[in-house]
């Protein structure tokens, strides 16, 4: 705002000098209006004096005095008057052209200064943006590299885990086949081997069978028969409970539905 005010003052000063060139002084009025000239904000008047006008008048008076002192009255001629008037007009025109040239050169210089400042600012912004782009590209490349390394490491771990699981499964299968072959070589049937596998999967049942008292009871055939009968009864109860649950899960028959002739009638 200070630069704008200073430029406005220079413009007013140049304008007043141009309009006071052919006079000794001139009074000017300045009004400051708001946007679109809707309202006058402030105003004032000032006086511009042309000091060179007095010097020219003094020189003319001195020349007149010298002419009077010489007592020589020049013969007035129309050509001399025309030459003097044309010279003065040409001088004024030349001065106005000089002022106009100064104004144009000053305006062009100001525009060039603004353009240079804008170019310098754009160059600085472009340089900073290039640095930011380089940093961003480096960060993206580093992130992709780390991600690729992590994916490769995870794939290696997954492949290693799959390999270990496959080896363990194959080892278990081989152990099972070896155990089955061993039991068959001892004269055990596959059903007996499966039963032994089921018994071995229950630590509580294995501990109960290894109890000396339980083994003593199993030495008697009647106890084995009673145990077999008890297991059969338990299995029958489980089977009956399962059938009852399935029957309860079925939807009840619709009373209004027609009986199926292919099904036997209820007794």
Backbone bond lengths (Angstrom), bond angles and torsions (degrees), N, CA, C in turn:
res aa  C-N    CA-C-N  psi(-1)  N-CA   C-N-CA  omega(-1)  CA-C   N-CA-C  phi
1 X - - - 1.457 - - 1.536 111.89 -
2 X 1.342 116.91 -34.85 1.457 119.33 176.90 1.526 110.77 -64.42
3 X 1.342 117.25 -40.82 1.465 119.86 178.70 1.521 111.23 -65.63
4 X 1.335 116.59 -38.55 1.469 119.87 178.72 1.524 110.00 -64.90
5 X 1.350 117.87 -43.14 1.463 121.18 179.17 1.531 111.10 -64.11
6 X 1.341 116.36 -40.27 1.461 119.73 179.25 1.528 110.55 -65.53
7 X 1.343 117.46 -40.89 1.463 120.82 177.81 1.526 111.39 -64.21
8 X 1.343 117.59 -38.61 1.466 120.73 178.25 1.530 110.59 -65.01
9 X 1.323 116.55 -39.75 1.476 119.49 177.90 1.534 110.86 -64.90
10 X 1.329 117.22 -40.72 1.461 119.00 177.94 1.523 111.05 -63.62
11 X 1.320 115.99 -40.63 1.470 119.62 178.75 1.529 111.26 -62.49
12 X 1.351 116.91 -43.62 1.467 120.07 177.77 1.529 111.12 -63.21
13 X 1.326 116.81 -39.71 1.474 120.28 -178.29 1.537 109.95 -65.82
14 X 1.351 116.63 -45.51 1.465 119.14 179.08 1.521 111.45 -63.56
15 X 1.334 116.17 -40.25 1.465 119.66 -179.47 1.526 110.60 -64.50
16 X 1.345 117.19 -42.47 1.467 120.39 179.78 1.524 111.28 -65.90
17 X 1.346 117.40 -37.92 1.465 120.17 179.43 1.518 110.44 -65.15
18 X 1.345 116.75 -40.83 1.465 119.31 -179.12 1.527 112.19 -65.38
19 X 1.329 116.99 -38.70 1.456 119.79 -178.26 1.531 112.55 -82.89
20 X 1.318 119.68 -7.69 1.469 122.67 179.00 1.521 110.48 -110.55
21 X 1.331 117.17 17.25 1.469 119.61 -175.31 1.520 112.31 -68.28
22 X 1.323 118.39 -40.62 1.473 121.81 -175.14 1.520 113.06 -97.68
23 X 1.322 119.37 12.08 1.463 123.07 -178.91 1.517 109.30 -133.50
24 X 1.325 113.97 161.96 1.464 118.13 -179.92 1.520 111.97 -75.69
25 X 1.329 118.76 -34.49 1.472 121.82 175.75 1.521 107.68 -158.35
26 X 1.305 114.76 163.41 1.468 121.93 177.06 1.520 108.30 -156.13
27 X 1.345 114.53 141.66 1.461 120.67 -178.49 1.547 108.37 -100.79
28 X 1.324 114.81 138.53 1.468 121.47 -177.82 1.532 109.56 -124.67
29 X 1.314 115.71 149.49 1.471 122.86 175.54 1.536 107.97 -119.16
30 X 1.329 115.63 133.62 1.465 122.12 -178.36 1.535 108.65 -121.14
31 X 1.298 115.35 132.00 1.468 120.83 177.00 1.531 108.74 -124.27
32 X 1.317 115.44 135.21 1.469 122.26 178.03 1.525 107.04 -106.32
33 X 1.332 116.14 116.52 1.473 122.17 -176.64 1.526 110.05 -106.60
34 X 1.300 114.40 158.67 1.452 121.05 176.71 1.517 111.70 -77.68
35 X 1.344 116.90 -169.69 1.470 120.18 179.89 1.524 111.02 -59.01
36 X 1.364 115.50 133.17 1.462 124.06 177.79 1.527 112.18 64.62
37 X 1.344 118.73 16.49 1.458 121.85 178.66 1.514 114.40 64.76
38 X 1.327 117.07 25.71 1.468 119.60 -176.28 1.521 111.90 -74.77
39 X 1.337 117.11 -32.05 1.458 120.13 -174.42 1.523 109.21 -144.19
40 X 1.346 116.24 139.94 1.461 121.43 177.30 1.524 109.07 -84.12
41 X 1.332 114.77 119.59 1.465 119.73 -177.92 1.524 111.43 -84.49
42 X 1.337 116.83 -44.11 1.460 120.58 -177.18 1.535 107.27 -157.96
43 X 1.328 116.11 167.15 1.453 121.11 179.49 1.518 111.21 -161.92
44 X 1.321 114.56 169.29 1.459 119.06 -179.69 1.511 110.72 -176.29
45 X 1.308 115.71 171.63 1.468 122.40 179.03 1.514 109.15 -129.57
46 X 1.331 115.59 153.50 1.460 120.17 175.95 1.521 107.61 -149.73
47 X 1.315 114.59 162.50 1.462 122.88 -175.83 1.517 108.72 -116.50
48 X 1.323 117.68 131.49 1.463 123.25 178.60 1.534 108.16 -114.02
49 X 1.327 116.49 123.50 1.467 122.11 -178.56 1.525 109.10 -108.09
50 X 1.326 115.34 141.18 1.456 122.63 177.68 1.528 107.75 -103.66
51 X 1.335 116.71 97.19 1.461 120.69 -178.59 1.526 111.61 -68.83
52 X 1.317 117.98 -28.45 1.455 119.92 178.13 1.520 112.68 -68.53
53 X 1.328 117.59 -24.47 1.460 120.75 178.69 1.521 110.49 -64.68
54 X 1.311 118.79 -42.41 1.468 122.24 177.60 1.517 111.09 -64.53
55 X 1.364 115.35 -38.27 1.462 117.07 179.36 1.531 110.62 -63.95
56 X 1.313 116.14 -41.51 1.463 119.28 177.60 1.536 110.99 -64.47
57 X 1.337 115.57 -40.44 1.481 118.53 178.31 1.529 110.56 -64.10
58 X 1.322 116.94 -41.12 1.463 120.41 178.88 1.523 110.59 -63.93
59 X 1.336 116.13 -41.86 1.455 118.62 178.89 1.535 110.86 -63.76
60 X 1.343 115.98 -40.95 1.474 118.91 178.41 1.530 110.92 -64.04
61 X 1.345 116.51 -40.82 1.468 120.19 179.20 1.526 110.79 -65.21
62 X 1.346 115.82 -39.58 1.458 119.11 178.47 1.527 110.80 -64.39
63 X 1.301 115.89 -41.76 1.462 118.97 177.73 1.531 110.83 -63.47
64 X 1.349 115.44 -38.30 1.481 118.34 178.35 1.525 111.15 -64.69
65 X 1.312 114.97 -40.82 1.464 118.40 179.34 1.537 110.64 -63.40
66 X 1.322 115.26 -42.15 1.459 118.63 179.01 1.532 110.53 -63.86
67 X 1.316 114.46 -38.72 1.473 117.19 178.48 1.525 111.21 -65.82
68 X 1.335 116.23 -39.54 1.470 119.21 177.98 1.521 110.47 -66.87
69 X 1.348 114.47 -37.36 1.461 117.87 179.90 1.524 111.35 -64.45
70 X 1.300 116.57 -34.62 1.454 120.41 178.99 1.527 111.75 -77.10
71 X 1.308 115.66 -14.13 1.466 121.00 178.25 1.518 110.83 58.05
72 X 1.285 113.07 38.45 1.448 118.41 177.17 1.517 108.29 -118.63
73 X 1.279 115.43 116.65 1.460 120.50 179.28 1.516 107.37 -93.94
74 X 1.329 117.26 112.72 1.465 118.79 -179.91 1.510 110.38 -68.45
75 X 1.261 114.30 145.78 1.458 119.45 178.79 1.528 108.82 -77.87
76 X 1.303 116.33 116.02 1.469 117.85 -179.26 1.516 110.24 -70.22
77 X 1.311 113.83 133.00 1.462 120.90 177.23 1.523 109.34 -128.73
78 X 1.297 115.21 151.53 1.463 120.27 -179.44 1.525 110.99 -69.49
79 X 1.303 117.13 -35.08 1.459 120.13 -179.42 1.532 111.52 -66.03
80 X 1.341 115.69 -40.81 1.466 119.38 179.30 1.514 110.44 -64.10
81 X 1.344 116.81 -42.85 1.460 119.80 178.97 1.533 111.19 -63.55
82 X 1.323 115.13 -40.65 1.470 118.04 179.57 1.519 110.81 -66.06
83 X 1.346 116.10 -40.18 1.467 118.55 178.86 1.519 111.75 -64.26
84 X 1.342 115.43 -45.29 1.476 117.95 179.09 1.525 111.32 -62.24
85 X 1.345 118.69 -42.88 1.466 120.16 179.17 1.517 112.24 -66.00
86 X 1.332 117.50 -40.09 1.460 120.04 178.60 1.514 112.02 -66.34
87 X 1.335 117.16 -38.22 1.458 120.07 179.05 1.518 110.74 -64.48
88 X 1.358 115.91 -42.44 1.465 118.79 178.87 1.524 111.07 -64.54
89 X 1.341 115.31 -41.96 1.469 117.84 179.46 1.526 110.96 -64.93
90 X 1.346 116.19 -41.01 1.459 119.12 178.24 1.520 111.59 -64.45
91 X 1.349 115.57 -36.75 1.464 118.90 178.03 1.520 110.81 -64.09
92 X 1.348 114.88 -45.80 1.476 118.43 178.73 1.520 110.48 -62.08
93 X 1.356 116.59 -42.59 1.457 120.17 179.56 1.524 111.37 -63.36
94 X 1.337 115.49 -41.14 1.463 118.73 177.78 1.526 112.26 -62.98
95 X 1.343 115.64 -42.08 1.473 118.77 177.97 1.535 111.39 -63.20
96 X 1.346 115.68 -40.76 1.471 118.45 178.76 1.532 111.29 -65.05
97 X 1.343 116.46 -39.96 1.464 119.04 176.70 1.530 111.14 -63.71
98 X 1.347 115.55 -38.26 1.465 119.05 178.23 1.535 110.96 -63.92
99 X 1.346 116.10 -43.57 1.460 119.11 177.51 1.527 111.55 -62.86
100 X 1.356 114.45 -42.23 1.466 117.51 178.85 1.528 111.46 -62.61
101 X 1.349 116.19 -40.31 1.461 119.52 177.40 1.520 111.72 -62.78
102 X 1.340 116.60 -40.23 1.468 119.59 177.73 1.537 111.03 -62.56
103 X 1.338 115.44 -41.91 1.469 119.02 -179.78 1.522 110.52 -63.22
104 X 1.359 115.67 -44.52 1.470 119.23 -179.14 1.527 110.51 -64.55
105 X 1.322 116.04 -44.61 1.469 119.13 -179.63 1.528 110.79 -63.81
106 X 1.340 116.25 -41.17 1.464 118.81 177.64 1.530 111.96 -63.12
107 X 1.346 116.79 -42.68 1.474 119.65 179.14 1.520 111.15 -63.67
108 X 1.346 115.61 -43.69 1.468 118.87 178.60 1.530 110.78 -62.98
109 X 1.342 116.75 -39.77 1.460 119.81 177.22 1.528 112.11 -62.42
110 X 1.350 116.31 -42.58 1.461 119.02 177.43 1.526 111.39 -62.98
111 X 1.349 116.97 -44.11 1.465 119.77 178.20 1.526 111.42 -62.31
112 X 1.327 116.63 -39.74 1.459 119.80 177.87 1.522 111.29 -65.21
113 X 1.339 116.15 -38.65 1.466 119.26 176.83 1.523 111.62 -63.39
114 X 1.343 116.21 -43.27 1.473 119.40 177.44 1.520 110.86 -62.62
115 X 1.349 115.81 -41.57 1.468 119.61 179.09 1.520 111.33 -64.01
116 X 1.347 116.88 -42.61 1.464 119.60 178.67 1.526 111.29 -63.39
117 X 1.339 116.92 -42.49 1.466 119.82 178.75 1.528 111.16 -63.04
118 X 1.338 116.10 -41.22 1.466 119.99 179.22 1.527 110.86 -65.02
119 X 1.341 116.83 -42.21 1.463 119.83 178.42 1.524 111.44 -63.64
120 X 1.333 116.86 -40.28 1.463 119.74 177.74 1.526 111.25 -63.68
121 X 1.338 116.80 -42.07 1.469 120.12 178.64 1.530 111.36 -64.52
122 X 1.353 116.48 -42.59 1.461 119.79 178.45 1.527 111.27 -64.77
123 X 1.324 116.85 -38.40 1.470 119.88 177.30 1.525 111.01 -63.29
124 X 1.334 116.61 -42.23 1.470 119.70 178.13 1.524 111.23 -63.81
125 X 1.325 116.56 -43.98 1.466 119.60 178.86 1.533 111.51 -63.61
126 X 1.338 116.61 -40.90 1.464 119.94 178.40 1.526 111.42 -63.99
127 X 1.337 116.43 -40.43 1.467 119.77 178.18 1.528 110.83 -63.46
128 X 1.343 116.48 -44.01 1.468 119.64 178.46 1.520 111.49 -64.54
129 X 1.334 116.86 -41.22 1.468 119.90 179.74 1.525 111.37 -65.07
130 X 1.337 117.13 -35.83 1.462 119.41 176.23 1.524 111.33 -62.80
131 X 1.329 115.73 -42.44 1.461 118.77 176.84 1.517 111.88 -61.52
132 X 1.339 116.69 -42.81 1.462 119.94 178.66 1.522 111.37 -64.04
133 X 1.336 116.79 -40.91 1.479 120.09 179.01 1.527 110.46 -63.87
134 X 1.332 117.08 -42.20 1.473 119.78 178.39 1.521 110.76 -62.44
135 X 1.331 117.09 -43.02 1.464 120.35 178.39 1.518 111.20 -62.99
136 X 1.348 116.19 -42.61 1.465 120.23 179.81 1.522 111.46 -64.12
137 X 1.337 116.77 -43.28 1.470 119.73 179.01 1.526 110.67 -63.47
138 X 1.342 116.63 -41.82 1.467 119.72 178.10 1.532 111.06 -62.18
139 X 1.343 116.64 -41.72 1.473 119.54 179.01 1.526 111.33 -64.77
140 X 1.354 116.42 -40.71 1.475 119.59 179.42 1.536 110.34 -64.36
141 X 1.342 116.73 -44.57 1.461 119.65 179.47 1.525 111.76 -63.33
142 X 1.337 116.97 -40.78 1.463 119.96 178.41 1.526 111.13 -64.77
143 X 1.361 115.61 -41.38 1.468 119.06 178.41 1.524 111.26 -63.21
144 X 1.348 116.96 -42.38 1.464 119.87 178.66 1.521 111.69 -65.17
145 X 1.326 116.67 -37.37 1.460 119.81 178.30 1.529 110.68 -64.59
146 X 1.334 115.73 -46.28 1.465 119.05 178.86 1.532 111.07 -63.21
147 X 1.344 116.27 -39.70 1.461 119.71 178.99 1.528 110.96 -64.98
148 X 1.343 116.72 -41.19 1.469 119.75 178.57 1.526 110.95 -64.54
149 X 1.350 116.31 -41.36 1.473 119.80 178.17 1.520 110.61 -63.49
150 X 1.358 116.48 -43.04 1.467 119.84 179.76 1.529 111.02 -65.06
151 X 1.356 117.04 -41.22 1.469 119.23 178.49 1.530 111.11 -64.40
152 X 1.336 116.42 -41.50 1.458 119.59 178.43 1.524 111.44 -63.29
153 X 1.332 115.99 -42.25 1.455 119.85 179.05 1.531 111.23 -65.29
154 X 1.352 116.18 -40.76 1.452 119.62 178.78 1.532 111.31 -65.75
155 X 1.359 115.84 -39.67 1.463 118.50 177.23 1.522 111.32 -64.07
156 X 1.334 116.18 -40.30 1.465 118.81 177.85 1.523 111.43 -63.17
157 X 1.343 115.60 -41.99 1.474 118.42 178.56 1.523 111.14 -64.90
158 X 1.359 116.41 -40.89 1.466 118.37 178.66 1.531 111.09 -64.61
159 X 1.339 116.56 -42.52 1.464 118.84 178.16 1.523 111.17 -63.67
160 X 1.350 115.88 -40.06 1.463 118.71 178.18 1.525 110.87 -64.24
161 X 1.362 116.52 -42.18 1.463 119.50 177.87 1.519 112.33 -63.38
162 X 1.357 115.65 -42.57 1.470 118.64 177.82 1.524 110.73 -62.83
163 X 1.339 115.22 -39.36 1.475 118.16 179.39 1.521 111.21 -64.69
164 X 1.333 116.42 -42.32 1.470 119.64 178.82 1.525 111.03 -64.77
165 X 1.362 115.62 -41.22 1.464 118.07 179.13 1.523 111.20 -64.78
166 X 1.342 116.35 -40.05 1.470 119.79 178.49 1.518 110.97 -64.16
167 X 1.348 115.14 -43.84 1.475 118.42 178.42 1.521 111.37 -63.46
168 X 1.345 116.55 -41.41 1.465 119.02 179.06 1.522 111.04 -64.50
169 X 1.352 117.05 -41.75 1.470 119.99 179.55 1.526 110.91 -63.83
170 X 1.357 114.76 -42.72 1.464 117.72 178.23 1.523 111.22 -64.00
171 X 1.356 115.15 -38.66 1.469 117.99 179.20 1.518 111.30 -65.28
172 X 1.337 116.07 -41.09 1.476 119.10 179.09 1.526 110.65 -64.70
173 X 1.350 115.56 -42.04 1.467 118.50 178.53 1.525 111.44 -62.56
174 X 1.345 114.23 -41.47 1.458 117.36 178.80 1.519 111.71 -65.54
175 X 1.351 115.67 -39.39 1.469 118.79 176.72 1.518 110.92 -63.65
176 X 1.364 115.90 -41.53 1.466 118.49 178.61 1.520 111.95 -63.44
177 X 1.354 115.48 -42.84 1.459 118.69 178.20 1.523 110.82 -63.94
178 X 1.340 115.48 -40.09 1.469 118.16 179.03 1.525 110.98 -65.36
179 X 1.354 115.88 -41.19 1.478 118.43 179.09 1.520 110.86 -65.90
180 X 1.342 116.92 -39.78 1.468 119.66 179.20 1.530 110.29 -64.91
181 X 1.331 115.80 -41.34 1.466 119.26 178.20 1.528 111.11 -64.79
182 X 1.335 115.44 -38.35 1.474 118.94 178.36 1.517 111.65 -64.27
183 X 1.361 115.51 -42.81 1.472 118.69 179.87 1.519 110.88 -67.82
184 X 1.327 117.81 -38.83 1.461 119.68 178.09 1.512 111.12 -65.38
185 X 1.355 115.70 -34.94 1.471 117.88 176.88 1.521 112.27 -67.07
186 X 1.345 116.44 -25.89 1.468 120.53 177.82 1.534 112.19 -84.68
187 X 1.323 118.41 -1.55 1.459 120.91 178.05 1.513 114.20 93.78
188 X 1.314 119.89 15.94 1.452 122.96 179.37 1.521 109.24 -92.22
189 X 1.344 114.67 140.25 1.464 120.23 177.49 1.530 109.63 -78.30
190 X 1.338 117.54 162.93 1.473 119.95 177.22 1.526 112.87 -60.84
191 X 1.345 118.54 -35.10 1.465 120.19 178.34 1.521 110.93 -65.31
192 X 1.338 115.03 -40.77 1.480 118.91 178.61 1.529 110.39 -66.25
193 X 1.331 116.40 -38.63 1.467 119.46 177.96 1.521 110.87 -65.49
194 X 1.355 117.03 -39.92 1.465 119.68 177.10 1.524 110.83 -63.99
195 X 1.361 116.75 -40.46 1.473 120.39 178.25 1.513 110.83 -62.38
196 X 1.333 116.24 -41.45 1.462 118.88 178.01 1.527 111.31 -64.36
197 X 1.351 115.88 -36.18 1.464 118.97 176.86 1.523 111.86 -64.41
198 X 1.366 116.75 -40.79 1.460 120.32 177.93 1.514 111.05 -64.44
199 X 1.358 115.70 -42.35 1.470 118.94 178.69 1.529 111.54 -65.24
200 X 1.341 116.23 -34.53 1.464 118.69 -179.49 1.518 112.76 -72.72
201 X 1.350 117.56 -21.56 1.462 119.70 179.44 1.518 112.92 -78.17
202 X 1.327 119.25 -10.93 1.474 123.12 179.52 1.513 109.01 -110.23
203 X 1.341 118.19 104.17 1.478 119.49 179.29 1.525 112.09 -63.02
204 X 1.345 118.91 -34.98 1.465 120.52 -179.04 1.524 110.88 -66.15
205 X 1.385 116.40 -44.13 1.462 119.33 -179.80 1.523 111.06 -67.02
206 X 1.340 115.92 -38.88 1.469 118.69 177.57 1.522 110.95 -64.03
207 X 1.354 116.93 -39.05 1.462 119.46 178.42 1.527 110.99 -66.58
208 X 1.380 115.73 -38.89 1.477 118.52 179.09 1.520 111.40 -65.85
209 X 1.342 117.40 -39.60 1.466 119.73 179.27 1.525 111.80 -70.30
210 X 1.320 116.97 -26.95 1.465 120.18 178.46 1.524 113.03 -82.92
211 X 1.333 115.74 -6.02 1.476 118.91 177.72 1.532 109.32 -65.62
212 X 1.357 120.39 133.01 1.483 121.76 -179.03 1.523 112.96 -60.59
213 X 1.325 116.77 -36.67 1.471 118.87 -179.55 1.520 110.79 -66.41
214 X 1.350 115.21 -41.31 1.465 118.74 179.54 1.521 110.00 -66.53
215 X 1.292 116.81 -38.43 1.461 119.18 177.94 1.529 111.05 -66.25
216 X 1.319 114.77 -35.48 1.478 117.27 176.37 1.518 112.02 -63.92
217 X 1.341 116.56 -39.08 1.463 119.90 177.48 1.519 111.44 -67.44
218 X 1.352 117.34 -34.82 1.454 120.43 -178.48 1.520 112.43 -75.19
219 X 1.303 117.99 -10.46 1.455 120.48 176.29 1.527 112.32 -72.55
220 X 1.339 117.32 -19.37 1.467 121.48 -179.19 1.526 108.92 -94.05
221 X 1.340 118.25 130.76 1.464 120.80 -178.07 1.515 113.70 -64.48
222 X 1.356 117.33 -34.97 1.463 118.45 -178.72 1.525 111.51 -65.46
223 X 1.329 117.24 -33.89 1.473 119.22 177.01 1.525 111.29 -67.48
224 X 1.315 116.55 -36.79 1.466 119.63 177.54 1.519 110.73 -65.94
225 X 1.388 116.25 -39.16 1.453 118.71 177.73 1.526 111.02 -64.06
226 X 1.346 116.73 -41.93 1.469 120.08 178.96 1.541 110.98 -64.11
227 X 1.327 115.84 -39.71 1.467 119.37 178.60 1.530 110.44 -64.62
228 X 1.337 117.13 -41.17 1.450 120.18 178.67 1.514 111.22 -64.30
229 X 1.348 116.79 -42.37 1.468 120.19 178.27 1.532 111.17 -62.71
230 X 1.329 116.92 -39.84 1.458 120.88 -179.55 1.528 110.61 -66.42
231 X 1.321 118.04 -39.16 1.453 121.14 178.39 1.525 111.48 -67.00
232 X 1.371 116.13 -38.78 1.468 119.09 177.82 1.528 110.39 -63.54
233 X 1.371 116.46 -42.51 1.467 119.28 179.24 1.531 111.09 -63.24
234 X 1.299 116.96 -40.87 1.471 119.91 178.11 1.525 110.71 -63.33
235 X 1.325 117.35 -41.02 1.460 119.69 177.93 1.521 112.02 -65.38
236 X 1.372 116.94 -38.31 1.463 119.65 178.12 1.523 110.83 -65.63
237 X 1.324 117.50 -40.29 1.461 120.01 177.85 1.538 111.53 -63.38
238 X 1.298 117.04 -41.11 1.466 120.25 178.95 1.525 110.45 -64.73
239 X 1.356 117.21 -40.67 1.457 120.66 179.23 1.527 111.33 -65.68
240 X 1.333 117.61 -40.93 1.466 121.12 179.05 1.528 110.74 -65.60
241 X 1.341 116.58 -41.82 1.470 119.31 178.78 1.517 111.11 -64.09
242 X 1.341 118.68 -37.56 1.452 121.81 178.13 1.523 111.49 -65.89
243 X 1.354 117.06 -41.85 1.469 119.45 177.83 1.516 111.55 -65.79
244 X 1.332 118.41 -38.17 1.464 120.90 178.18 1.527 111.03 -65.27
245 X 1.304 117.65 -38.27 1.469 120.21 177.87 1.514 111.73 -66.12
246 X 1.340 118.06 -39.00 1.461 120.57 177.20 1.519 112.06 -65.49
247 X 1.352 117.05 -39.52 1.461 119.97 178.38 1.519 111.28 -66.54
248 X 1.343 118.20 -37.00 1.467 120.46 178.67 1.520 111.52 -70.12
249 X 1.336 116.86 -28.14 1.460 119.81 179.90 1.516 112.85 -74.92
250 X 1.350 119.15 -21.37 1.461 121.44 179.33 1.516 110.42 -72.80
251 X 1.370 119.74 144.53 1.479 121.65 179.77 1.520 110.65 -69.97
252 X 1.351 118.82 149.16 1.476 121.87 178.95 1.517 110.30 -69.22
253 X 1.320 118.07 151.46 1.478 121.03 -178.90 1.514 110.66 -70.06
254 X 1.355 115.70 147.67 1.456 122.21 178.35 1.518 109.95 -77.92
255 X 1.380 118.48 125.12 1.476 119.42 -178.55 1.520 111.69 -63.50
256 X 1.301 118.96 -33.44 1.464 121.12 -176.66 1.506 113.74 -83.52
257 X 1.323 119.12 -3.41 1.461 120.93 -178.34 1.510 110.91 -75.46
258 X 1.315 118.56 146.80 1.452 124.18 179.03 1.528 109.09 -78.10
259 X 1.323 117.47 140.14 1.467 119.86 178.99 1.516 111.97 -68.05
260 X 1.299 116.16 146.71 1.451 121.31 178.97 1.499 109.47 -80.19
261 X 1.342 118.92 121.44 1.471 119.97 -177.17 1.508 111.94 -67.98
262 X 1.354 117.44 -20.85 1.469 118.55 -179.49 1.518 112.39 -77.48
263 X 1.381 117.73 -19.53 1.445 121.95 179.64 1.520 109.84 -89.86
264 X 1.328 119.55 143.47 1.474 121.20 177.89 1.515 110.08 -69.55
265 X 1.307 114.77 146.74 1.469 120.77 178.83 1.498 110.78 -72.38
266 X 1.351 115.81 148.24 1.460 120.26 -179.69 1.514 109.48 -71.50
267 X 1.375 118.60 139.51 1.457 122.85 -178.78 1.508 111.60 -76.39
